[in-house]
Amino acid sequence: MRLKVDEGNDVLYFRLDETAIVDSEEIKPGVILDYNQKGDVVGVEILHVRERVSPLLLKTLQFETV
C-alpha cells in the first residue's frame, strides 16, 4: 500500500496494490476510484484535499489496525 500527498496539486492518493489500472470512476465530486482488470478497487484519489482536511492534519498520518 502507498499513500501519496501531492501538496502542489492538492491531491491525496491511496494505492492498495500495483496491478494495472484499467478504469476509473468519479463516485462523488473530487473522489475517484481506480479499478483493475478484475473490477477490484486498487486506488482512491481525493482532489481538493485542503477543502476537506486542515493542512495540519495532512502533515500527520495515523495508521490504525484492529
Secondary structure by P-SEA (a helix, b strand, c coil): cbbbbccccbbbbbbcccccccccccccccbbbbbcccccccbbbbccccccccaaaaabbbbbcc
